[in-house]
Amino acid sequence: MKILVPVKRVIDYNVKVRVKADQTGVDLANVKMSMNPFCEIAVEEAVRLVEKGVATEVVVVSIGVTQAQETIRTALAMGADRGILLTSDQDLEPLNIAKLLKAVIAEEKPDMVLMGKQAIDGDNNATGQMLAALLDWPQATFASEINIDGGKAKVTREVDGGLQTLEVALPAIVTVDLRLNEPRFASLPNIMKAKKKPIDIKDAASMGVEVKNHLNVTKVTEPPKREAGIKVESAAELAAKLKEAGVI
């Protein structure tokens, strides 16, 4: 069983994001980059399935700038077998990413695509669903537990009302949520081994996919600063303030 795991290079979640002075986007100069946390969870789960004897190969794919090789190397150090990088300098929309992933899937023919439910930069939460639609594959999103048995995946997913369990036939698209697992730290020996694992680098334009953005970002601004609150002396005063604000 082969598992394909898409991963994305994003600003590290510990870094405070800065907006460019001209408000055209986020400033990426000299900013620490790392693997999207949801993608990291997907890689961890795929490696665990190999360790359980359920899967035999984990292939990691990333789409972006050349520096995304570092992100792939991180996944290889966690236990993935090989990587694929589709290079592109464009800021691609989810639909374009889904189309490129479809082209990779046509070549790799995986039994499952395991991916993060969203990236922390755009927060689109759309690529997995679009990919499933393009492939006409079953999908299970927001997975908090995954069990594979007899060509089917039983997925427990987090919904507003609690937990929902789905059973999907493979091949399928599964997107993962935060509570699925806790990713491991790559050991130094595994980091050294990852340097020898293969990464197939291709130009995204060579995949035969028409890449066309449909959205234009007109302006990026920081959220307004929060105003300081006030202290009240009693519950009655609190109720009065809430009434004044029209809350109650």
C-alpha positions as a Markdown table, in Angstrom:
| # | Residue | x | y | z |
|---|---|---|---|---|
| 1 | Met | 0.0 | 0.0 | 0.0 |
| 2 | Lys | 1.4 | 3.3 | -1.1 |
| 3 | Ile | 0.5 | 6.6 | 0.7 |
| 4 | Leu | 1.1 | 10.0 | -0.9 |
| 5 | Val | 1.4 | 12.9 | 1.6 |
| 6 | Pro | 1.4 | 16.5 | 0.2 |
| 7 | Val | 3.3 | 18.9 | 2.4 |
| 8 | Lys | 3.6 | 22.7 | 2.4 |
| 9 | Arg | 6.4 | 25.1 | 3.4 |
| 10 | Val | 4.9 | 27.9 | 5.5 |
| 11 | Ile | 6.1 | 30.5 | 8.0 |
| 12 | Asp | 6.9 | 28.7 | 11.3 |
| 13 | Tyr | 3.9 | 28.9 | 13.6 |
| 14 | Asn | 6.1 | 30.4 | 16.4 |
| 15 | Val | 6.9 | 33.4 | 14.2 |
| 16 | Lys | 4.9 | 36.6 | 14.4 |
| 17 | Val | 3.8 | 37.4 | 10.9 |
| 18 | Arg | 4.6 | 40.9 | 9.5 |
| 19 | Val | 2.7 | 42.6 | 6.7 |
| 20 | Lys | 4.7 | 44.4 | 4.0 |
| 21 | Ala | 4.8 | 48.2 | 4.2 |
| 22 | Asp | 2.9 | 48.4 | 0.8 |
| 23 | Gln | 0.3 | 46.0 | 2.0 |
| 24 | Thr | 0.8 | 43.7 | -1.0 |
| 25 | Gly | 1.3 | 40.6 | 1.2 |
| 26 | Val | 3.2 | 39.0 | 4.1 |
| 27 | Asp | 6.9 | 39.7 | 4.5 |
| 28 | Leu | 8.9 | 36.5 | 4.0 |
| 29 | Ala | 12.4 | 38.1 | 4.1 |
| 30 | Asn | 14.6 | 36.4 | 6.7 |
| 31 | Val | 11.7 | 34.6 | 8.2 |
| 32 | Lys | 12.0 | 31.1 | 9.6 |
| 33 | Met | 10.0 | 28.6 | 7.5 |
| 34 | Ser | 8.9 | 25.1 | 8.4 |
| 35 | Met | 6.5 | 22.4 | 7.5 |
| 36 | Asn | 2.8 | 23.2 | 7.9 |
| 37 | Pro | 1.7 | 21.6 | 11.3 |
| 38 | Phe | -1.2 | 19.7 | 9.7 |
| 39 | Cys | 1.0 | 18.3 | 7.0 |
| 40 | Glu | 3.4 | 17.2 | 9.8 |
| 41 | Ile | 0.6 | 15.2 | 11.4 |
| 42 | Ala | -0.2 | 13.6 | 8.1 |
| 43 | Val | 3.4 | 12.5 | 7.6 |
| 44 | Glu | 3.5 | 11.1 | 11.1 |
| 45 | Glu | 0.3 | 9.1 | 10.6 |
| 46 | Ala | 1.6 | 7.7 | 7.3 |
| 47 | Val | 4.9 | 6.6 | 8.9 |
| 48 | Arg | 2.9 | 5.0 | 11.7 |
| 49 | Leu | 0.9 | 3.0 | 9.2 |
| 50 | Val | 4.1 | 1.7 | 7.7 |
| 51 | Glu | 5.4 | 0.8 | 11.2 |
| 52 | Lys | 2.1 | -1.1 | 11.8 |
| 53 | Gly | 2.7 | -3.1 | 8.6 |
| 54 | Val | -0.4 | -1.6 | 6.9 |
| 55 | Ala | 1.5 | 0.5 | 4.4 |
| 56 | Thr | 4.7 | -0.2 | 2.5 |
| 57 | Glu | 5.8 | 3.2 | 1.1 |
| 58 | Val | 5.3 | 6.9 | 2.0 |
| 59 | Val | 5.9 | 9.4 | -0.8 |
| 60 | Val | 6.0 | 13.1 | 0.1 |
| 61 | Val | 5.1 | 15.7 | -2.5 |
| 62 | Ser | 5.5 | 19.5 | -2.2 |
| 63 | Ile | 4.7 | 22.3 | -4.7 |
| 64 | Gly | 6.5 | 25.6 | -4.4 |
| 65 | Val | 9.9 | 27.2 | -4.4 |
| 66 | Thr | 13.2 | 25.3 | -4.6 |
| 67 | Gln | 13.7 | 25.8 | -0.8 |
| 68 | Ala | 10.8 | 23.5 | -0.2 |
| 69 | Gln | 13.3 | 20.7 | -0.5 |
| 70 | Glu | 14.1 | 21.4 | 3.2 |
| 71 | Thr | 10.5 | 20.7 | 4.1 |
| 72 | Ile | 10.6 | 17.4 | 2.1 |
| 73 | Arg | 13.9 | 16.5 | 3.9 |
| 74 | Thr | 12.1 | 17.0 | 7.2 |
| 75 | Ala | 9.4 | 14.6 | 6.2 |
| 76 | Leu | 12.1 | 12.1 | 5.0 |
| 77 | Ala | 13.8 | 12.4 | 8.4 |
| 78 | Met | 10.5 | 11.5 | 10.1 |
| 79 | Gly | 10.4 | 8.3 | 8.1 |
| 80 | Ala | 9.0 | 9.0 | 4.6 |
| 81 | Asp | 10.7 | 7.0 | 1.8 |
| 82 | Arg | 11.1 | 9.5 | -1.0 |
| 83 | Gly | 10.1 | 13.0 | -2.1 |
| 84 | Ile | 8.7 | 14.8 | -5.2 |
| 85 | Leu | 9.1 | 18.6 | -5.6 |
| 86 | Leu | 7.1 | 20.5 | -8.3 |
| 87 | Thr | 8.9 | 23.8 | -8.5 |
| 88 | Ser | 6.8 | 27.0 | -9.0 |
| 89 | Asp | 7.4 | 30.6 | -8.0 |
| 90 | Gln | 3.7 | 31.4 | -8.2 |
| 91 | Asp | 1.5 | 31.7 | -5.1 |
| 92 | Leu | -0.9 | 28.9 | -6.2 |
| 93 | Glu | -4.6 | 28.7 | -5.3 |
| 94 | Pro | -6.1 | 25.5 | -3.9 |
| 95 | Leu | -7.6 | 24.5 | -7.3 |
| 96 | Asn | -4.2 | 24.7 | -9.0 |
| 97 | Ile | -2.6 | 22.7 | -6.2 |
| 98 | Ala | -5.3 | 20.1 | -6.5 |
| 99 | Lys | -4.9 | 19.8 | -10.3 |
| 100 | Leu | -1.1 | 19.4 | -9.9 |
| 101 | Leu | -1.6 | 16.8 | -7.3 |
| 102 | Lys | -4.0 | 14.9 | -9.6 |
| 103 | Ala | -1.2 | 14.8 | -12.2 |
| 104 | Val | 1.2 | 13.4 | -9.6 |
| 105 | Ile | -1.3 | 10.8 | -8.5 |
| 106 | Ala | -1.8 | 9.7 | -12.1 |
| 107 | Glu | 2.0 | 8.9 | -12.2 |
| 108 | Glu | 2.4 | 7.5 | -8.7 |
| 109 | Lys | -1.0 | 5.6 | -8.3 |
| 110 | Pro | -1.1 | 5.7 | -4.5 |
| 111 | Asp | -3.7 | 3.8 | -2.5 |
| 112 | Met | -4.4 | 6.8 | -0.2 |
| 113 | Val | -3.7 | 10.5 | -0.1 |
| 114 | Leu | -3.2 | 11.6 | 3.5 |
| 115 | Met | -2.9 | 15.4 | 3.9 |
| 116 | Gly | -3.4 | 18.2 | 6.3 |
| 117 | Lys | -6.9 | 19.7 | 6.5 |
| 118 | Gln | -5.5 | 23.2 | 5.8 |
| 119 | Ala | -2.3 | 25.2 | 5.8 |
| 120 | Ile | -1.8 | 27.8 | 8.5 |
| 121 | Asp | -0.9 | 30.6 | 6.0 |
| 122 | Gly | -4.0 | 30.7 | 3.7 |
| 123 | Asp | -6.3 | 28.7 | 6.0 |
| 124 | Asn | -8.3 | 27.7 | 2.9 |
| 125 | Asn | -9.2 | 24.1 | 3.9 |
| 126 | Ala | -10.1 | 23.4 | 0.3 |
| 127 | Thr | -7.4 | 21.4 | -1.5 |
| 128 | Gly | -8.3 | 18.0 | -0.2 |
| 129 | Gln | -12.0 | 18.4 | -1.1 |
| 130 | Met | -11.1 | 19.7 | -4.5 |
| 131 | Leu | -8.7 | 16.9 | -5.2 |
| 132 | Ala | -11.3 | 14.3 | -4.2 |
| 133 | Ala | -13.8 | 15.9 | -6.6 |
| 134 | Leu | -11.3 | 16.0 | -9.5 |
| 135 | Leu | -10.4 | 12.3 | -8.9 |
| 136 | Asp | -13.9 | 11.2 | -8.1 |
| 137 | Trp | -12.5 | 9.5 | -5.0 |
| 138 | Pro | -14.3 | 9.2 | -1.7 |
| 139 | Gln | -13.1 | 11.6 | 1.0 |
| 140 | Ala | -13.0 | 11.8 | 4.8 |
| 141 | Thr | -12.0 | 15.2 | 6.3 |
| 142 | Phe | -10.9 | 16.3 | 9.7 |
| 143 | Ala | -9.7 | 12.9 | 10.8 |
| 144 | Ser | -8.9 | 12.3 | 14.5 |
| 145 | Glu | -8.5 | 8.5 | 14.1 |
| 146 | Ile | -7.7 | 6.3 | 11.1 |
| 147 | Asn | -7.9 | 2.5 | 10.8 |
| 148 | Ile | -7.2 | 0.6 | 7.6 |
| 149 | Asp | -8.6 | -2.9 | 7.1 |
| 150 | Gly | -9.5 | -4.9 | 4.0 |
| 151 | Gly | -9.2 | -2.2 | 1.4 |
| 152 | Lys | -11.3 | 0.3 | 3.4 |
| 153 | Ala | -10.4 | 3.1 | 5.8 |
| 154 | Lys | -12.5 | 3.7 | 8.9 |
| 155 | Val | -12.1 | 7.4 | 9.8 |
| 156 | Thr | -13.3 | 9.1 | 12.9 |
| 157 | Arg | -13.8 | 12.8 | 12.1 |
| 158 | Glu | -14.4 | 15.9 | 14.2 |
| 159 | Val | -17.6 | 17.7 | 13.5 |
| 160 | Asp | -19.4 | 20.6 | 15.3 |
| 161 | Gly | -21.6 | 18.2 | 17.2 |
| 162 | Gly | -19.0 | 15.7 | 18.3 |
| 163 | Leu | -17.4 | 12.8 | 16.4 |
| 164 | Gln | -18.6 | 11.1 | 13.2 |
| 165 | Thr | -17.2 | 7.8 | 11.9 |
| 166 | Leu | -17.1 | 7.1 | 8.1 |
| 167 | Glu | -15.9 | 4.1 | 6.2 |
| 168 | Val | -14.5 | 4.8 | 2.7 |
| 169 | Ala | -13.2 | 2.5 | 0.1 |
| 170 | Leu | -9.6 | 2.9 | -1.0 |
| 171 | Pro | -8.2 | 4.8 | -2.9 |
| 172 | Ala | -9.4 | 7.8 | -1.0 |
| 173 | Ile | -8.5 | 11.3 | 0.2 |
| 174 | Val | -8.2 | 11.7 | 4.0 |
| 175 | Thr | -7.4 | 15.1 | 5.6 |
| 176 | Val | -6.1 | 15.1 | 9.1 |
| 177 | Asp | -7.0 | 17.2 | 12.2 |
| 178 | Leu | -4.8 | 18.2 | 15.2 |
| 179 | Arg | -5.8 | 15.5 | 17.6 |
| 180 | Leu | -4.9 | 12.6 | 15.3 |
| 181 | Asn | -1.4 | 12.3 | 16.7 |
| 182 | Glu | 1.7 | 14.1 | 18.0 |
| 183 | Pro | 4.5 | 14.2 | 15.4 |
| 184 | Arg | 7.8 | 12.8 | 16.4 |
| 185 | Phe | 11.1 | 14.7 | 16.5 |
| 186 | Ala | 13.5 | 13.5 | 13.8 |
| 187 | Ser | 16.6 | 12.0 | 15.4 |
| 188 | Leu | 20.1 | 13.0 | 14.2 |
| 189 | Pro | 20.8 | 9.6 | 12.6 |
| 190 | Asn | 17.5 | 9.9 | 10.7 |
| 191 | Ile | 18.3 | 13.4 | 9.6 |
| 192 | Met | 21.6 | 12.1 | 8.2 |
| 193 | Lys | 19.8 | 9.2 | 6.4 |
| 194 | Ala | 17.3 | 11.6 | 4.9 |
| 195 | Lys | 20.1 | 13.4 | 3.1 |
| 196 | Lys | 20.6 | 10.2 | 1.0 |
| 197 | Lys | 16.9 | 9.6 | 0.2 |
| 198 | Pro | 15.8 | 10.6 | -3.3 |
| 199 | Ile | 13.9 | 13.8 | -4.2 |
| 200 | Asp | 12.6 | 14.0 | -7.7 |
| 201 | Ile | 12.5 | 17.7 | -8.7 |
| 202 | Lys | 10.3 | 18.7 | -11.6 |
| 203 | Asp | 9.0 | 22.0 | -13.0 |
| 204 | Ala | 5.3 | 22.3 | -12.2 |
| 205 | Ala | 4.8 | 23.5 | -15.8 |
| 206 | Ser | 6.0 | 20.1 | -17.1 |
| 207 | Met | 3.0 | 18.4 | -15.6 |
| 208 | Gly | 0.6 | 19.4 | -18.4 |
| 209 | Val | -1.6 | 21.3 | -16.1 |
| 210 | Glu | -2.9 | 24.8 | -16.9 |
| 211 | Val | -2.1 | 26.9 | -13.9 |
| 212 | Lys | -4.4 | 29.9 | -13.7 |
| 213 | Asn | -5.2 | 32.0 | -10.6 |
| 214 | His | -8.8 | 33.2 | -10.3 |
| 215 | Leu | -8.3 | 35.5 | -7.3 |
| 216 | Asn | -6.4 | 38.7 | -6.9 |
| 217 | Val | -5.2 | 39.9 | -3.5 |
| 218 | Thr | -6.0 | 43.6 | -3.4 |
| 219 | Lys | -4.6 | 44.4 | 0.1 |
| 220 | Val | -3.3 | 42.7 | 3.2 |
| 221 | Thr | -3.6 | 44.4 | 6.5 |
| 222 | Glu | -2.9 | 43.5 | 10.1 |
| 223 | Pro | -6.0 | 43.0 | 12.4 |
| 224 | Pro | -6.9 | 46.0 | 14.5 |
| 225 | Lys | -5.2 | 46.2 | 17.9 |
| 226 | Arg | -7.4 | 45.2 | 20.8 |
| 227 | Glu | -8.5 | 47.9 | 23.1 |
| 228 | Ala | -7.9 | 47.5 | 26.9 |
| 229 | Gly | -10.8 | 46.2 | 28.9 |
| 230 | Ile | -12.2 | 47.7 | 32.1 |
| 231 | Lys | -12.7 | 46.2 | 35.6 |
| 232 | Val | -16.1 | 46.2 | 37.3 |
| 233 | Glu | -16.8 | 46.0 | 41.0 |
| 234 | Ser | -19.9 | 43.8 | 41.0 |
| 235 | Ala | -22.1 | 41.5 | 39.0 |
| 236 | Ala | -24.8 | 44.2 | 38.8 |
| 237 | Glu | -22.3 | 46.7 | 37.3 |
| 238 | Leu | -21.3 | 44.0 | 34.8 |
| 239 | Ala | -24.9 | 43.4 | 33.8 |
| 240 | Ala | -25.4 | 47.2 | 33.4 |
| 241 | Lys | -22.3 | 47.5 | 31.1 |
| 242 | Leu | -23.5 | 44.6 | 29.0 |
| 243 | Lys | -26.9 | 46.2 | 28.6 |
| 244 | Glu | -25.3 | 49.4 | 27.6 |
| 245 | Ala | -23.3 | 47.5 | 24.9 |
| 246 | Gly | -26.4 | 45.8 | 23.7 |
| 247 | Val | -25.1 | 42.4 | 24.5 |
| 248 | Ile | -28.0 | 41.5 | 26.8 |
